[in-house]
Amino acid sequence: MSHISECGVNNFKLENNAMITLVPPSAEQRYHEKNIICVYYVTGSNDLDRIWLRINHFDLELDYDFLIIGYGDDPSNKSTELVMLTGQPKLRTIVSPGNVWLTLITDSSSFATGYNIDFRIIDEESLEGKSDTYS
């Protein structure tokens, strides 16, 4: 398992049975740079792979810091947005219909405790009975 924490534009490819974890940019980067925008692209081993996200922890400054999660390869396309998270949402599982993008947008004030999100490729059989699932 690898951890993603760099800011900027980042591309990560999931292989079968692999998991990656997204954590916030370092405290040093968050507190020395104001109004951060980070973009992460997570792709499967092929375009048909569905990607499962498990939110282990999520706490951003309510209504000021956001993590937007969508699918495809164009975060500017609002029609591909699955969810916008801020504060401490109850949502714990998201399944994307394909490749995933995430955009972190922060303001210049506090950041709260951040987030910890796992990603892996999932098959259709594994989706049965999952709650809180977007697709």
NORLINWO-V280806 format. One record per residue. RES is the residue in one letter. PSI is psi in whole degrees, 0 to 359 (none if undefined). NEAR is the number of other ideal C-beta (glycine too) atoms within 12 Angstrom. D_FIRST is the distance of its C-alpha to the first C-alpha in Angstrom with 2 decimals. Layout:
res:RES psi:PSI near:NEAR d_first:D_FIRST
res:RES psi:PSI near:NEAR d_first:D_FIRST
//
This chain:
res:M psi:138 near:17 d_first:0.00
res:S psi:157 near:20 d_first:3.79
res:H psi:137 near:19 d_first:6.88
res:I psi:124 near:33 d_first:10.05
res:S psi:358 near:26 d_first:13.28
res:E psi:151 near:21 d_first:15.88
res:C psi:166 near:28 d_first:18.95
res:G psi:218 near:18 d_first:21.09
res:V psi:122 near:17 d_first:20.24
res:N psi:138 near:24 d_first:16.69
res:N psi:131 near:19 d_first:15.63
res:F psi:137 near:30 d_first:12.23
res:K psi:127 near:24 d_first:12.17
res:L psi:135 near:34 d_first:10.18
res:E psi:160 near:19 d_first:10.81
res:N psi:138 near:15 d_first:11.95
res:N psi:7 near:14 d_first:9.86
res:A psi:155 near:21 d_first:6.54
res:M psi:142 near:25 d_first:5.23
res:I psi:156 near:34 d_first:5.28
res:T psi:131 near:27 d_first:7.28
res:L psi:126 near:41 d_first:10.72
res:V psi:162 near:32 d_first:12.81
res:P psi:161 near:35 d_first:16.38
res:P psi:159 near:30 d_first:17.73
res:S psi:153 near:19 d_first:18.72
res:A psi:322 near:18 d_first:21.83
res:E psi:314 near:13 d_first:23.75
res:Q psi:318 near:21 d_first:23.20
res:R psi:322 near:29 d_first:23.97
res:Y psi:344 near:16 d_first:27.12
res:H psi:341 near:12 d_first:28.51
res:E psi:133 near:19 d_first:28.09
res:K psi:151 near:15 d_first:29.87
res:N psi:59 near:16 d_first:29.32
res:I psi:139 near:31 d_first:25.78
res:I psi:121 near:22 d_first:24.65
res:C psi:139 near:34 d_first:21.06
res:V psi:130 near:30 d_first:20.14
res:Y psi:134 near:38 d_first:16.75
res:Y psi:128 near:32 d_first:16.70
res:V psi:121 near:41 d_first:14.00
res:T psi:155 near:29 d_first:15.27
res:G psi:186 near:30 d_first:14.83
res:S psi:343 near:18 d_first:15.80
res:N psi:168 near:15 d_first:19.37
res:D psi:346 near:17 d_first:21.47
res:L psi:351 near:16 d_first:22.00
res:D psi:135 near:29 d_first:18.46
res:R psi:142 near:33 d_first:18.33
res:I psi:129 near:48 d_first:15.36
res:W psi:131 near:33 d_first:14.79
res:L psi:129 near:43 d_first:14.11
res:R psi:120 near:27 d_first:14.07
res:I psi:105 near:32 d_first:15.62
res:N psi:325 near:19 d_first:14.90
res:H psi:139 near:22 d_first:17.21
res:F psi:122 near:34 d_first:19.54
res:D psi:99 near:22 d_first:22.52
res:L psi:161 near:33 d_first:24.12
res:E psi:116 near:27 d_first:27.76
res:L psi:127 near:18 d_first:29.65
res:D psi:9 near:15 d_first:31.37
res:Y psi:327 near:18 d_first:30.52
res:D psi:139 near:35 d_first:26.75
res:F psi:146 near:29 d_first:25.09
res:L psi:115 near:45 d_first:21.87
res:I psi:132 near:29 d_first:23.04
res:I psi:132 near:39 d_first:20.94
res:G psi:185 near:34 d_first:22.36
res:Y psi:162 near:33 d_first:22.03
res:G psi:208 near:24 d_first:23.24
res:D psi:16 near:20 d_first:23.36
res:D psi:93 near:16 d_first:26.00
res:P psi:342 near:29 d_first:25.40
res:S psi:349 near:14 d_first:29.15
res:N psi:100 near:15 d_first:30.00
res:K psi:335 near:13 d_first:30.53
res:S psi:347 near:11 d_first:30.92
res:T psi:2 near:24 d_first:27.19
res:E psi:128 near:25 d_first:26.26
res:L psi:317 near:33 d_first:24.84
res:V psi:149 near:31 d_first:24.90
res:M psi:121 near:24 d_first:25.58
res:L psi:141 near:36 d_first:24.24
res:T psi:160 near:26 d_first:25.93
res:G psi:228 near:20 d_first:26.75
res:Q psi:74 near:20 d_first:25.19
res:P psi:157 near:23 d_first:25.10
res:K psi:341 near:12 d_first:24.95
res:L psi:133 near:25 d_first:22.90
res:R psi:341 near:25 d_first:19.62
res:T psi:135 near:31 d_first:18.68
res:I psi:137 near:38 d_first:19.18
res:V psi:123 near:33 d_first:19.17
res:S psi:146 near:38 d_first:19.93
res:P psi:359 near:24 d_first:22.33
res:G psi:212 near:26 d_first:20.45
res:N psi:150 near:33 d_first:18.59
res:V psi:142 near:46 d_first:17.81
res:W psi:150 near:35 d_first:19.01
res:L psi:138 near:43 d_first:18.90
res:T psi:121 near:34 d_first:21.50
res:L psi:127 near:41 d_first:21.65
res:I psi:122 near:26 d_first:25.28
res:T psi:156 near:30 d_first:26.52
res:D psi:197 near:22 d_first:30.03
res:S psi:6 near:16 d_first:31.36
res:S psi:216 near:17 d_first:31.61
res:S psi:165 near:18 d_first:29.22
res:F psi:349 near:32 d_first:25.57
res:A psi:203 near:26 d_first:25.08
res:T psi:351 near:19 d_first:21.85
res:G psi:215 near:31 d_first:19.46
res:Y psi:165 near:39 d_first:16.62
res:N psi:112 near:24 d_first:13.12
res:I psi:127 near:38 d_first:12.15
res:D psi:147 near:29 d_first:9.40
res:F psi:142 near:42 d_first:9.86
res:R psi:161 near:31 d_first:10.06
res:I psi:140 near:33 d_first:13.07
res:I psi:147 near:32 d_first:15.71
res:D psi:164 near:17 d_first:18.97
res:E psi:322 near:15 d_first:22.36
res:E psi:327 near:9 d_first:22.90
res:S psi:344 near:17 d_first:19.94
res:L psi:338 near:21 d_first:21.62
res:E psi:130 near:11 d_first:24.76
res:G psi:2 near:9 d_first:25.52
res:K psi:134 near:20 d_first:22.87
res:S psi:170 near:13 d_first:24.58
res:D psi:37 near:19 d_first:24.14
res:T psi:129 near:24 d_first:22.94
res:Y psi:143 near:28 d_first:23.93
res:S psi:none near:21 d_first:24.25
//
